[in-house]
């Protein structure tokens, strides 16, 4: 009986992985952004005589371009160009407000300097600079690169599929040749050593 040849299982698995990455690379970038590329701004109002009603953060441009801020409870958060505005709420002395954000694409992690300006109800402003730690998100970098080059994943998947089909056809042909040979000569048996 001829042995049935099958396409290589690792090639089939590789084809499935490449096709999956092609179809879902954008979704994977979004998930990596939510899981591994999150940070936050916290503004603490230590002492003062009146409530703060507006806070603005002037960000480095590369950070502003890669950032998607979340809304803070009781406040309206808006990002325009490189200025993040937190308005519409009231911050009393001793309170703080935190704005969470996530990175939508990879930028190098590390410390950035952010300029913060707070404005009170009477219009008094106070400005200071503070460091902000940007998370290092290598997973986002890798998945972002795959997403930007998704067409090549499809090309590789097609090449692997062609190889699988060729191996399957060659295997069928060899199986047929083996069956014909067995019909002509009868089943082969292992020879005894002399």
LOFITI-361199 format. One record per residue: chain; residue in three letters; x, y, z of N, C-alpha, C in turn. Coordinates in Angstrom, 1 decimal. Example, Ala and Ser with C-alpha at 12.3 -4.5 7.8 and 13.67 -1.06 7.14 Angstrom:
! LOFITI-361199
+------+------+--------+--------+--------+--------+--------+--------+--------+--------+--------+
| unit | code |   n.c1 |   n.c2 |   n.c3 |  ca.c1 |  ca.c2 |  ca.c3 |   c.c1 |   c.c2 |   c.c3 |
+------+------+--------+--------+--------+--------+--------+--------+--------+--------+--------+
|    A |  ALA |   13.2 |   -5.7 |    7.8 |   12.3 |   -4.5 |    7.8 |   13.2 |   -3.3 |    7.8 |
|    A |  SER |   12.8 |   -2.2 |    7.1 |   13.7 |   -1.1 |    7.1 |   12.9 |    0.0 |    7.9 |
+------+------+--------+--------+--------+--------+--------+--------+--------+--------+--------+
***
This chain:
! LOFITI-361199
+------+------+--------+--------+--------+--------+--------+--------+--------+--------+--------+
| unit | code |   n.c1 |   n.c2 |   n.c3 |  ca.c1 |  ca.c2 |  ca.c3 |   c.c1 |   c.c2 |   c.c3 |
+------+------+--------+--------+--------+--------+--------+--------+--------+--------+--------+
|    A |  UNK |    0.9 |   -1.2 |    0.0 |    0.0 |    0.0 |    0.0 |    0.9 |    1.2 |    0.0 |
|    A |  UNK |    0.6 |    2.1 |   -0.9 |    1.4 |    3.3 |   -1.0 |    1.2 |    4.3 |    0.2 |
|    A |  UNK |    2.2 |    4.9 |    0.7 |    2.0 |    5.9 |    1.7 |    1.5 |    7.2 |    1.2 |
|    A |  UNK |    0.4 |    7.7 |    1.8 |   -0.2 |    9.0 |    1.3 |    0.7 |   10.1 |    1.8 |
|    A |  UNK |    1.1 |   11.0 |    0.9 |    1.9 |   12.2 |    1.2 |    0.9 |   13.3 |    1.5 |
|    A |  UNK |    1.3 |   14.1 |    2.5 |    0.5 |   15.3 |    2.8 |    1.4 |   16.5 |    2.8 |
|    A |  UNK |    0.8 |   17.7 |    2.5 |    1.6 |   18.9 |    2.6 |    2.1 |   19.1 |    4.1 |
|    A |  UNK |    3.2 |   19.7 |    4.2 |    3.9 |   19.9 |    5.5 |    3.0 |   20.6 |    6.5 |
|    A |  UNK |    2.7 |   20.1 |    7.6 |    1.9 |   20.7 |    8.7 |    2.5 |   22.1 |    9.1 |
|    A |  UNK |    3.8 |   22.2 |    9.3 |    4.4 |   23.6 |    9.6 |    4.1 |   24.6 |    8.5 |
|    A |  UNK |    4.0 |   24.2 |    7.2 |    3.7 |   25.2 |    6.2 |    2.3 |   25.6 |    6.3 |
|    A |  UNK |    1.4 |   24.7 |    6.6 |   -0.1 |   25.0 |    6.7 |   -0.2 |   26.0 |    7.9 |
|    A |  UNK |    0.5 |   25.7 |    9.0 |    0.4 |   26.6 |   10.2 |    0.9 |   28.0 |    9.9 |
|    A |  UNK |    2.1 |   28.0 |    9.1 |    2.6 |   29.3 |    8.7 |    1.7 |   30.1 |    7.8 |
|    A |  UNK |    1.0 |   29.4 |    6.9 |    0.0 |   30.1 |    6.1 |   -1.1 |   30.7 |    6.9 |
|    A |  UNK |   -1.6 |   29.9 |    7.9 |   -2.7 |   30.4 |    8.7 |   -2.3 |   31.6 |    9.5 |
|    A |  UNK |   -1.0 |   31.6 |   10.1 |   -0.5 |   32.7 |   10.9 |   -0.4 |   33.9 |   10.0 |
|    A |  UNK |    0.2 |   33.8 |    8.8 |    0.4 |   34.9 |    7.9 |   -1.0 |   35.6 |    7.5 |
|    A |  UNK |   -1.9 |   34.7 |    7.2 |   -3.2 |   35.2 |    6.8 |   -3.9 |   35.9 |    8.0 |
|    A |  UNK |   -3.8 |   35.3 |    9.2 |   -4.3 |   36.0 |   10.4 |   -3.7 |   37.3 |   10.6 |
|    A |  UNK |   -2.4 |   37.4 |   10.5 |   -1.7 |   38.7 |   10.8 |   -2.1 |   39.7 |    9.7 |
|    A |  UNK |   -2.3 |   39.3 |    8.5 |   -2.8 |   40.2 |    7.4 |   -4.2 |   40.7 |    7.7 |
|    A |  UNK |   -5.1 |   39.8 |    8.1 |   -6.5 |   40.2 |    8.3 |   -6.7 |   41.1 |    9.5 |
|    A |  UNK |   -5.9 |   40.8 |   10.6 |   -6.2 |   41.4 |   11.9 |   -5.1 |   42.3 |   12.4 |
|    A |  UNK |   -4.2 |   42.7 |   11.5 |   -3.1 |   43.5 |   12.0 |   -3.5 |   44.8 |   12.7 |
|    A |  UNK |   -4.5 |   45.5 |   12.1 |   -5.1 |   46.7 |   12.6 |   -5.7 |   46.5 |   14.0 |
|    A |  UNK |   -6.4 |   45.4 |   14.2 |   -7.0 |   45.1 |   15.4 |   -6.0 |   44.8 |   16.5 |
|    A |  UNK |   -4.9 |   44.1 |   16.1 |   -3.8 |   43.8 |   17.0 |   -3.1 |   45.1 |   17.5 |
|    A |  UNK |   -2.9 |   46.0 |   16.6 |   -2.3 |   47.3 |   17.0 |   -3.2 |   48.0 |   18.0 |
|    A |  UNK |   -4.5 |   48.0 |   17.8 |   -5.5 |   48.7 |   18.7 |   -5.4 |   48.0 |   20.1 |
|    A |  UNK |   -5.3 |   46.7 |   20.1 |   -5.3 |   45.9 |   21.4 |   -3.9 |   46.2 |   22.1 |
|    A |  UNK |   -2.8 |   46.2 |   21.3 |   -1.5 |   46.5 |   21.9 |   -1.5 |   47.9 |   22.5 |
|    A |  UNK |   -2.2 |   48.9 |   21.8 |   -2.3 |   50.2 |   22.3 |   -3.0 |   50.3 |   23.6 |
|    A |  UNK |   -4.1 |   49.5 |   23.8 |   -4.8 |   49.5 |   25.0 |   -4.2 |   48.8 |   26.2 |
|    A |  UNK |   -3.4 |   47.8 |   25.8 |   -2.7 |   46.9 |   26.9 |   -1.4 |   47.4 |   27.3 |
|    A |  UNK |   -0.6 |   47.9 |   26.4 |    0.9 |   48.1 |   26.7 |    1.3 |   49.5 |   26.5 |
|    A |  UNK |    0.5 |   50.4 |   26.1 |    1.0 |   51.8 |   25.8 |    0.1 |   52.8 |   26.4 |
|    A |  UNK |   -0.1 |   52.7 |   27.7 |   -0.9 |   53.6 |   28.5 |   -0.1 |   54.5 |   29.4 |
|    A |  UNK |   -0.6 |   55.7 |   29.6 |    0.1 |   56.6 |   30.6 |   -1.0 |   57.5 |   31.1 |
|    A |  UNK |   -0.5 |   58.5 |   32.0 |   -1.5 |   59.4 |   32.5 |   -0.8 |   60.7 |   32.9 |
|    A |  UNK |   -1.6 |   61.8 |   32.9 |   -1.2 |   63.1 |   33.5 |   -1.9 |   63.3 |   34.8 |
|    A |  UNK |   -1.3 |   63.7 |   35.8 |   -1.9 |   64.0 |   37.1 |   -1.6 |   65.4 |   37.5 |
|    A |  UNK |   -2.6 |   66.2 |   37.7 |   -2.4 |   67.6 |   38.1 |   -2.9 |   67.7 |   39.6 |
|    A |  UNK |   -2.0 |   68.0 |   40.5 |   -2.4 |   68.1 |   41.9 |   -2.4 |   69.6 |   42.3 |
|    A |  UNK |   -3.5 |   70.1 |   42.8 |   -3.6 |   71.5 |   43.3 |   -3.3 |   71.5 |   44.8 |
|    A |  UNK |   -2.1 |   71.8 |   45.1 |   -1.7 |   71.7 |   46.5 |   -2.3 |   72.7 |   47.4 |
|    A |  UNK |   -2.1 |   74.0 |   47.0 |   -2.7 |   75.0 |   47.9 |   -3.0 |   76.2 |   47.1 |
|    A |  UNK |   -4.0 |   77.0 |   47.5 |   -4.4 |   78.2 |   46.8 |   -5.7 |   78.8 |   47.5 |
|    A |  UNK |   -6.2 |   79.9 |   47.0 |   -7.3 |   80.5 |   47.5 |   -8.6 |   80.3 |   46.8 |
|    A |  UNK |   -8.5 |   80.0 |   45.5 |   -9.7 |   79.8 |   44.7 |   -9.5 |   78.6 |   43.8 |
|    A |  UNK |  -10.6 |   78.1 |   43.2 |  -10.7 |   76.9 |   42.4 |  -10.0 |   77.1 |   41.1 |
|    A |  UNK |   -9.4 |   76.0 |   40.6 |   -8.9 |   76.0 |   39.2 |  -10.0 |   75.5 |   38.3 |
|    A |  UNK |  -10.2 |   76.2 |   37.1 |  -11.2 |   75.8 |   36.2 |  -10.7 |   75.3 |   34.9 |
|    A |  UNK |   -9.4 |   75.5 |   34.6 |   -8.8 |   75.1 |   33.4 |   -7.4 |   74.7 |   33.5 |
|    A |  UNK |   -7.0 |   73.6 |   32.9 |   -5.6 |   73.2 |   32.9 |   -5.2 |   72.9 |   31.5 |
|    A |  UNK |   -4.0 |   73.4 |   31.0 |   -3.6 |   73.1 |   29.7 |   -2.1 |   72.5 |   29.8 |
|    A |  UNK |   -1.9 |   71.5 |   29.0 |   -0.6 |   70.9 |   28.9 |    0.0 |   71.1 |   27.5 |
|    A |  UNK |    1.2 |   71.7 |   27.4 |    1.8 |   71.9 |   26.2 |    2.8 |   70.7 |   26.0 |
|    A |  UNK |    2.6 |   69.9 |   25.0 |    3.3 |   68.6 |   24.9 |    4.3 |   68.7 |   23.8 |
|    A |  UNK |    5.4 |   67.8 |   23.8 |    6.2 |   67.7 |   22.7 |    5.4 |   67.2 |   21.5 |
|    A |  UNK |    5.7 |   67.7 |   20.3 |    4.8 |   67.4 |   19.1 |    4.7 |   65.9 |   18.8 |
|    A |  UNK |    5.9 |   65.1 |   19.0 |    5.8 |   63.7 |   18.7 |    4.9 |   63.0 |   19.7 |
|    A |  UNK |    4.8 |   63.4 |   20.9 |    3.9 |   62.8 |   21.9 |    2.4 |   63.2 |   21.5 |
|    A |  UNK |    2.2 |   64.4 |   21.2 |    0.8 |   64.8 |   20.8 |    0.3 |   64.1 |   19.6 |
|    A |  UNK |    1.2 |   63.9 |   18.6 |    0.8 |   63.2 |   17.4 |    0.5 |   61.7 |   17.7 |
|    A |  UNK |    1.1 |   61.1 |   18.7 |    0.9 |   59.7 |   19.0 |   -0.1 |   59.4 |   20.1 |
|    A |  UNK |   -0.8 |   60.5 |   20.6 |   -1.6 |   60.3 |   21.8 |   -3.1 |   60.3 |   21.5 |
|    A |  UNK |   -3.8 |   59.5 |   22.3 |   -5.3 |   59.5 |   22.3 |   -5.7 |   59.6 |   23.7 |
|    A |  UNK |   -6.1 |   60.8 |   24.1 |   -6.4 |   61.0 |   25.6 |   -7.8 |   60.5 |   25.9 |
|    A |  UNK |   -8.0 |   60.1 |   27.1 |   -9.3 |   59.7 |   27.6 |  -10.0 |   60.8 |   28.3 |
|    A |  UNK |  -11.3 |   60.8 |   28.4 |  -12.0 |   61.8 |   29.2 |  -11.9 |   61.6 |   30.7 |
|    A |  UNK |  -11.7 |   62.7 |   31.5 |  -11.6 |   62.6 |   32.9 |  -13.0 |   62.9 |   33.5 |
|    A |  UNK |  -13.3 |   62.2 |   34.6 |  -14.6 |   62.4 |   35.2 |  -14.8 |   63.9 |   35.7 |
|    A |  UNK |  -15.9 |   64.5 |   35.2 |  -16.2 |   65.9 |   35.6 |  -15.5 |   66.9 |   34.7 |
|    A |  UNK |  -14.7 |   66.5 |   33.8 |  -13.9 |   67.5 |   33.0 |  -14.1 |   67.1 |   31.5 |
|    A |  UNK |  -13.8 |   68.1 |   30.6 |  -13.8 |   67.9 |   29.2 |  -12.3 |   68.0 |   28.7 |
|    A |  UNK |  -11.9 |   66.9 |   28.1 |  -10.5 |   66.8 |   27.6 |  -10.5 |   67.0 |   26.1 |
|    A |  UNK |   -9.6 |   67.8 |   25.6 |   -9.5 |   68.1 |   24.2 |   -8.0 |   68.2 |   23.8 |
|    A |  UNK |   -7.6 |   67.6 |   22.7 |   -6.3 |   67.7 |   22.2 |   -6.3 |   68.3 |   20.9 |
|    A |  UNK |   -5.7 |   69.5 |   20.8 |   -5.6 |   70.3 |   19.5 |   -4.1 |   70.6 |   19.3 |
|    A |  UNK |   -3.6 |   70.1 |   18.1 |   -2.2 |   70.2 |   17.8 |   -1.4 |   69.6 |   18.9 |
|    A |  UNK |   -0.6 |   70.4 |   19.7 |    0.2 |   69.9 |   20.8 |   -0.3 |   70.4 |   22.1 |
|    A |  UNK |   -1.5 |   70.9 |   22.2 |   -2.0 |   71.4 |   23.5 |   -3.2 |   70.6 |   23.9 |
|    A |  UNK |   -3.0 |   70.0 |   25.1 |   -4.1 |   69.2 |   25.7 |   -4.8 |   70.1 |   26.8 |
|    A |  UNK |   -6.1 |   70.3 |   26.5 |   -6.9 |   71.2 |   27.4 |   -7.8 |   70.3 |   28.3 |
|    A |  UNK |   -7.8 |   70.7 |   29.6 |   -8.7 |   70.0 |   30.5 |   -9.6 |   71.1 |   31.1 |
|    A |  UNK |  -10.9 |   71.2 |   30.7 |  -11.8 |   72.3 |   31.1 |  -13.1 |   71.8 |   31.5 |
|    A |  UNK |  -13.9 |   72.7 |   32.0 |  -15.3 |   72.4 |   32.4 |  -15.5 |   71.8 |   33.7 |
|    A |  UNK |  -14.5 |   71.7 |   34.5 |  -14.6 |   71.2 |   35.9 |  -14.1 |   72.2 |   36.9 |
|    A |  UNK |  -14.1 |   71.8 |   38.1 |  -13.6 |   72.7 |   39.2 |  -12.7 |   71.9 |   40.1 |
|    A |  UNK |  -11.5 |   72.4 |   40.3 |  -10.5 |   71.7 |   41.1 |  -10.2 |   72.6 |   42.3 |
|    A |  UNK |  -10.5 |   72.1 |   43.5 |  -10.3 |   72.9 |   44.7 |   -9.0 |   72.6 |   45.3 |
|    A |  UNK |   -8.4 |   73.5 |   46.2 |   -7.1 |   73.2 |   46.8 |   -7.2 |   71.8 |   47.5 |
|    A |  UNK |   -6.1 |   71.1 |   47.3 |   -6.0 |   69.7 |   47.9 |   -6.5 |   68.6 |   47.0 |
|    A |  UNK |   -7.1 |   68.9 |   45.9 |   -7.6 |   67.9 |   45.0 |   -6.7 |   67.7 |   43.8 |
|    A |  UNK |   -6.9 |   66.7 |   43.0 |   -6.1 |   66.5 |   41.8 |   -7.0 |   65.9 |   40.7 |
|    A |  UNK |   -6.6 |   66.0 |   39.5 |   -7.3 |   65.5 |   38.4 |   -6.3 |   64.7 |   37.5 |
|    A |  UNK |   -6.7 |   63.5 |   37.1 |   -5.9 |   62.6 |   36.3 |   -6.5 |   62.4 |   34.9 |
|    A |  UNK |   -5.7 |   62.6 |   33.8 |   -6.1 |   62.3 |   32.5 |   -5.3 |   61.1 |   32.0 |
|    A |  UNK |   -6.0 |   60.0 |   31.6 |   -5.3 |   58.9 |   31.1 |   -5.2 |   59.0 |   29.6 |
|    A |  UNK |   -4.2 |   58.4 |   29.0 |   -4.0 |   58.4 |   27.5 |   -3.4 |   57.1 |   27.1 |
|    A |  UNK |   -3.5 |   56.8 |   25.8 |   -2.8 |   55.7 |   25.2 |   -2.1 |   56.2 |   23.9 |
|    A |  UNK |   -1.1 |   55.4 |   23.6 |   -0.4 |   55.8 |   22.3 |   -1.0 |   55.0 |   21.2 |
|    A |  UNK |   -1.2 |   55.7 |   20.1 |   -1.9 |   55.0 |   18.9 |   -0.8 |   54.5 |   18.0 |
|    A |  UNK |    0.4 |   54.9 |   18.1 |    1.5 |   54.3 |   17.4 |    2.8 |   54.5 |   18.2 |
|    A |  UNK |    3.8 |   53.8 |   17.8 |    5.0 |   53.8 |   18.7 |    5.8 |   55.1 |   18.6 |
|    A |  UNK |    6.2 |   55.5 |   19.8 |    7.3 |   56.5 |   19.9 |    8.2 |   56.0 |   21.0 |
|    A |  UNK |    9.4 |   56.5 |   21.0 |   10.4 |   56.0 |   21.9 |   10.0 |   56.4 |   23.3 |
|    A |  UNK |   10.0 |   55.5 |   24.2 |    9.6 |   55.7 |   25.6 |   10.7 |   56.6 |   26.3 |
|    A |  UNK |   10.4 |   57.0 |   27.5 |   11.3 |   57.8 |   28.3 |   10.6 |   59.1 |   28.9 |
|    A |  UNK |   11.5 |   59.9 |   29.4 |   10.9 |   61.1 |   30.1 |   10.8 |   62.3 |   29.1 |
|    A |  UNK |    9.7 |   63.0 |   29.1 |    9.5 |   64.2 |   28.3 |    9.2 |   65.3 |   29.2 |
|    A |  UNK |    9.5 |   66.5 |   28.8 |    9.1 |   67.7 |   29.6 |    7.8 |   68.3 |   29.1 |
|    A |  UNK |    6.9 |   68.5 |   30.0 |    5.6 |   69.1 |   29.7 |    5.4 |   70.4 |   30.4 |
|    A |  UNK |    4.9 |   71.4 |   29.7 |    4.6 |   72.7 |   30.4 |    3.1 |   72.7 |   30.7 |
|    A |  UNK |    2.8 |   72.9 |   32.0 |    1.4 |   72.9 |   32.5 |    1.0 |   74.3 |   32.9 |
|    A |  UNK |   -0.1 |   74.8 |   32.4 |   -0.7 |   76.1 |   32.8 |   -2.1 |   75.9 |   33.4 |
|    A |  UNK |   -2.2 |   76.4 |   34.6 |   -3.5 |   76.3 |   35.3 |   -4.1 |   77.7 |   35.4 |
|    A |  UNK |   -5.5 |   77.7 |   35.3 |   -6.2 |   79.0 |   35.3 |   -7.3 |   78.9 |   36.3 |
|    A |  UNK |   -7.4 |   79.9 |   37.2 |   -8.4 |   79.9 |   38.3 |   -9.7 |   80.6 |   37.7 |
|    A |  UNK |  -10.7 |   80.6 |   38.5 |  -12.0 |   81.2 |   38.2 |  -11.9 |   82.7 |   37.9 |
|    A |  UNK |  -11.0 |   83.4 |   38.6 |  -10.8 |   84.8 |   38.3 |   -9.9 |   85.1 |   37.2 |
|    A |  UNK |   -9.3 |   84.1 |   36.6 |   -8.4 |   84.3 |   35.4 |   -6.9 |   84.3 |   35.8 |
|    A |  UNK |   -6.5 |   84.1 |   37.0 |   -5.1 |   84.0 |   37.4 |   -4.5 |   82.7 |   36.8 |
|    A |  UNK |   -3.3 |   82.9 |   36.2 |   -2.7 |   81.7 |   35.7 |   -1.4 |   81.4 |   36.4 |
|    A |  UNK |   -1.0 |   80.1 |   36.4 |    0.2 |   79.6 |   36.9 |    0.8 |   78.6 |   36.0 |
|    A |  UNK |    2.1 |   78.8 |   35.7 |    2.8 |   77.9 |   34.7 |    4.0 |   77.2 |   35.3 |
|    A |  UNK |    4.1 |   75.9 |   35.1 |    5.3 |   75.2 |   35.5 |    5.7 |   74.1 |   34.6 |
|    A |  UNK |    6.9 |   73.6 |   34.6 |    7.3 |   72.5 |   33.8 |    7.5 |   71.2 |   34.7 |
|    A |  UNK |    7.1 |   70.1 |   34.2 |    7.2 |   68.9 |   34.9 |    7.6 |   67.7 |   34.0 |
|    A |  UNK |    8.2 |   66.7 |   34.5 |    8.6 |   65.5 |   33.6 |    7.4 |   64.6 |   33.5 |
|    A |  UNK |    7.3 |   64.0 |   32.3 |    6.2 |   63.0 |   32.1 |    6.9 |   61.7 |   31.5 |
|    A |  UNK |    6.6 |   60.6 |   32.2 |    7.2 |   59.3 |   31.7 |    6.3 |   58.7 |   30.7 |
|    A |  UNK |    6.9 |   58.6 |   29.5 |    6.1 |   57.9 |   28.4 |    6.5 |   56.4 |   28.4 |
|    A |  UNK |    5.5 |   55.5 |   28.3 |    5.8 |   54.1 |   28.4 |    6.5 |   53.6 |   27.1 |
|    A |  UNK |    7.4 |   52.6 |   27.4 |    8.1 |   52.0 |   26.3 |    7.2 |   50.8 |   25.8 |
|    A |  UNK |    6.8 |   50.8 |   24.5 |    5.8 |   49.9 |   24.0 |    6.4 |   49.1 |   22.8 |
|    A |  UNK |    7.3 |   48.2 |   23.1 |    7.9 |   47.4 |   22.0 |    6.9 |   46.6 |   21.2 |
|    A |  UNK |    5.9 |   46.0 |   21.9 |    4.8 |   45.2 |   21.2 |    4.1 |   46.1 |   20.2 |
|    A |  UNK |    3.8 |   47.3 |   20.6 |    3.1 |   48.3 |   19.7 |    4.0 |   48.6 |   18.5 |
|    A |  UNK |    5.3 |   48.7 |   18.7 |    6.2 |   48.9 |   17.6 |    6.2 |   47.8 |   16.6 |
|    A |  UNK |    6.3 |   46.6 |   17.1 |    6.3 |   45.4 |   16.2 |    5.0 |   45.2 |   15.4 |
|    A |  UNK |    3.9 |   45.3 |   16.2 |    2.6 |   45.2 |   15.5 |    2.3 |   46.3 |   14.5 |
|    A |  UNK |    2.8 |   47.5 |   14.9 |    2.6 |   48.7 |   14.0 |    3.4 |   48.5 |   12.7 |
|    A |  UNK |    4.6 |   47.9 |   12.8 |    5.4 |   47.6 |   11.6 |    4.7 |   46.6 |   10.7 |
|    A |  UNK |    4.1 |   45.5 |   11.4 |    3.4 |   44.5 |   10.6 |    2.2 |   45.1 |    9.9 |
|    A |  UNK |    1.5 |   46.0 |   10.6 |    0.3 |   46.7 |   10.0 |    0.7 |   47.5 |    8.8 |
|    A |  UNK |    1.8 |   48.3 |    9.0 |    2.2 |   49.1 |    7.9 |    2.6 |   48.3 |    6.6 |
|    A |  UNK |    3.1 |   47.1 |    6.9 |    3.6 |   46.2 |    5.8 |    2.6 |   45.0 |    5.6 |
|    A |  UNK |    1.4 |   45.2 |    5.8 |    0.4 |   44.1 |    5.8 |    0.3 |   43.5 |    4.4 |
|    A |  UNK |    0.5 |   44.2 |    3.3 |    0.5 |   43.7 |    2.0 |    1.5 |   42.6 |    1.8 |
|    A |  UNK |    2.7 |   42.7 |    2.4 |    3.7 |   41.7 |    2.3 |    3.4 |   40.5 |    3.1 |
|    A |  UNK |    2.6 |   40.6 |    4.1 |    2.1 |   39.4 |    4.8 |    1.2 |   38.6 |    3.9 |
|    A |  UNK |    0.4 |   39.3 |    3.1 |   -0.5 |   38.6 |    2.1 |    0.3 |   38.0 |    1.0 |
|    A |  UNK |    1.3 |   38.7 |    0.5 |    2.2 |   38.1 |   -0.5 |    2.9 |   36.8 |    0.0 |
|    A |  UNK |    3.4 |   36.9 |    1.2 |    4.0 |   35.7 |    1.8 |    3.0 |   34.5 |    2.0 |
|    A |  UNK |    1.8 |   34.9 |    2.4 |    0.8 |   33.9 |    2.6 |    0.5 |   33.2 |    1.3 |
|    A |  UNK |    0.4 |   34.0 |    0.2 |    0.1 |   33.4 |   -1.1 |    1.2 |   32.5 |   -1.6 |
|    A |  UNK |    2.5 |   32.9 |   -1.4 |    3.6 |   32.1 |   -1.7 |    3.6 |   30.8 |   -1.0 |
|    A |  UNK |    3.3 |   30.8 |    0.3 |    3.2 |   29.6 |    1.1 |    2.1 |   28.7 |    0.6 |
|    A |  UNK |    1.0 |   29.3 |    0.2 |   -0.2 |   28.5 |   -0.3 |    0.2 |   27.8 |   -1.6 |
|    A |  UNK |    0.9 |   28.5 |   -2.5 |    1.4 |   27.9 |   -3.7 |    2.3 |   26.8 |   -3.4 |
|    A |  UNK |    3.2 |   26.9 |   -2.5 |    4.1 |   25.8 |   -2.1 |    3.3 |   24.6 |   -1.6 |
|    A |  UNK |    2.3 |   24.9 |   -0.8 |    1.5 |   23.8 |   -0.2 |    0.8 |   23.1 |   -1.4 |
|    A |  UNK |    0.2 |   23.8 |   -2.3 |   -0.5 |   23.2 |   -3.4 |    0.5 |   22.4 |   -4.3 |
|    A |  UNK |    1.6 |   22.9 |   -4.6 |    2.6 |   22.2 |   -5.4 |    3.0 |   20.9 |   -4.7 |
|    A |  UNK |    3.3 |   21.0 |   -3.4 |    3.7 |   19.8 |   -2.6 |    2.6 |   18.7 |   -2.6 |
|    A |  UNK |    1.3 |   19.2 |   -2.6 |    0.2 |   18.3 |   -2.6 |    0.1 |   17.6 |   -3.9 |
|    A |  UNK |    0.2 |   18.4 |   -5.0 |    0.1 |   17.8 |   -6.4 |    1.3 |   16.8 |   -6.6 |
|    A |  UNK |    2.5 |   17.2 |   -6.2 |    3.6 |   16.3 |   -6.4 |    3.4 |   15.0 |   -5.5 |
|    A |  UNK |    2.9 |   15.2 |   -4.3 |    2.6 |   14.0 |   -3.5 |    1.6 |   13.1 |   -4.1 |
|    A |  UNK |    0.5 |   13.7 |   -4.7 |   -0.5 |   12.9 |   -5.4 |    0.1 |   12.1 |   -6.5 |
|    A |  UNK |    1.0 |   12.8 |   -7.3 |    1.6 |   12.2 |   -8.4 |    2.5 |   11.0 |   -8.0 |
|    A |  UNK |    3.3 |   11.2 |   -6.9 |    4.2 |   10.2 |   -6.4 |    3.3 |    9.0 |   -5.9 |
|    A |  UNK |    2.2 |    9.3 |   -5.2 |    1.4 |    8.2 |   -4.7 |    0.8 |    7.4 |   -5.9 |
|    A |  UNK |    0.4 |    8.1 |   -7.0 |   -0.1 |    7.4 |   -8.2 |    1.0 |    6.5 |   -8.8 |
|    A |  UNK |    2.2 |    7.0 |   -8.9 |    3.3 |    6.3 |   -9.5 |    3.6 |    5.1 |   -8.6 |
|    A |  UNK |    3.6 |    5.2 |   -7.3 |    3.8 |    4.1 |   -6.4 |    2.8 |    3.0 |   -6.5 |
|    A |  UNK |    1.5 |    3.5 |   -6.6 |    0.4 |    2.5 |   -6.8 |    0.5 |    1.7 |   -8.1 |
|    A |  UNK |    0.9 |    2.4 |   -9.2 |    1.1 |    1.7 |  -10.4 |    2.3 |    0.8 |  -10.4 |
|    A |  UNK |    3.3 |    1.1 |   -9.7 |    4.5 |    0.3 |   -9.5 |    4.1 |   -1.0 |   -8.7 |
|    A |  UNK |    3.3 |   -0.8 |   -7.7 |    2.9 |   -1.9 |   -6.9 |    2.0 |   -2.9 |   -7.7 |
|    A |  UNK |    1.1 |   -2.3 |   -8.5 |    0.3 |   -3.2 |   -9.3 |    1.0 |   -4.0 |  -10.3 |
|    A |  UNK |    2.1 |   -3.4 |  -10.8 |    3.0 |   -4.2 |  -11.8 |    3.8 |   -5.2 |  -11.2 |
|    A |  UNK |    4.4 |   -4.9 |  -10.0 |    5.4 |   -5.8 |   -9.4 |    4.9 |   -6.5 |   -8.2 |
|    A |  UNK |    3.7 |   -6.1 |   -7.7 |    3.2 |   -6.7 |   -6.4 |    3.8 |   -5.9 |   -5.3 |
|    A |  UNK |    3.2 |   -6.1 |   -4.1 |    3.7 |   -5.4 |   -2.9 |    5.2 |   -5.7 |   -2.6 |
|    A |  UNK |    5.9 |   -4.7 |   -2.3 |    7.3 |   -4.9 |   -2.0 |    7.5 |   -5.2 |   -0.5 |
|    A |  UNK |    8.4 |   -6.0 |   -0.2 |    8.7 |   -6.4 |    1.2 |   10.1 |   -6.1 |    1.5 |
|    A |  UNK |   10.4 |   -5.8 |    2.7 |   11.9 |   -5.5 |    3.0 |   12.7 |   -6.8 |    2.8 |
|    A |  UNK |   13.9 |   -6.5 |    2.2 |   14.8 |   -7.6 |    1.9 |   15.6 |   -8.0 |    3.2 |
|    A |  UNK |   15.8 |   -9.4 |    3.3 |   16.6 |   -9.9 |    4.4 |   18.0 |   -9.6 |    4.1 |
|    A |  UNK |   18.8 |   -9.2 |    5.2 |   20.2 |   -9.0 |    5.0 |   20.9 |  -10.4 |    4.7 |
|    A |  UNK |   21.9 |  -10.4 |    3.8 |   22.6 |  -11.6 |    3.5 |   23.6 |  -12.0 |    4.5 |
+------+------+--------+--------+--------+--------+--------+--------+--------+--------+--------+
***
